[in-house]
C-alpha cells in the first residue's frame, strides 16, 4: 500500500489557513485571546505549528503576542473607517476596469447570486459568503488578478467586523436593495452611477459597523 505521509509544511499551512479563516470570519472575535494549547488540541496537532501560524498572522497584522497570551487585534473605529475607505477606492478602480468588459452572462450570474441572497430562510453565514461572491464576481470582469488580490486582502481586515454588521441589522433588506441598484447600473454600463452606488453602499456598511462599535447593544441576529 502506498504511504501518504503528510509533510510538516502541509500541517503548518493547514493550521495557518484554518486559524486565518476563523479570524477573518469573526469566529474568533476581535479582542479575543487565543489559547495555543486549546487550538492545538482542537486541531489534533502539537503547539509548534500553531505558534508558527500565529507568528505569520502577527506579521500580517491579525494577532499580537503578549507575555503570556495571543490576542486577535481589534481595530479602532477610525481604523475601521480607513479600511472601508481603502476598500471603496479599490472597488471603484475595479469597477472602472470591469464595466467595459462585463457580458450579459456575467449579469445573469450576478442576478442569480442576488436571488440566492434574497431567500427568506438564508442564514447569516451563507449571506456573508454570497455577499462577497456577488462583488468579486463583478470585479473579476476586470480580468485583473492583482486588483482582486488587493481587494480580498483589505476584506480580510474588515470581514470580522461584518459579523458585527450582520448581528446589528434587523434584516438584509436595505443591503439587498443597494445590491439590486448596483446590478441595474452595471446592466446599463453606467460607470458614473455605478461609482455613486458603490460609494453609497460602502458608506452605509461602514456607518452601521462603526455605530455598532461606538454604541454596542444586544445583538439582534
Protein Blocks (a to p, Z undefined) as FASTA:
>chain_A
ZZdddcfklmmmmmmmmmmmmmmnomacghiacdfklmmmmnopafklmmmmmmmmmmno
paccdfkbccdddddfklmmmmmmmmmmmmmmmmmmmmmmpcfklmmmmmmmmmmmmpmk
lcfklmmmmmmmmmmmmmmmnopaklmmmmmmmmmmmmmmmmmmmmmpmblmlmmmmmmm
mmmmmmnopaklmmmmmmmmmmmmmmmmmmmmmmgcddfZZ
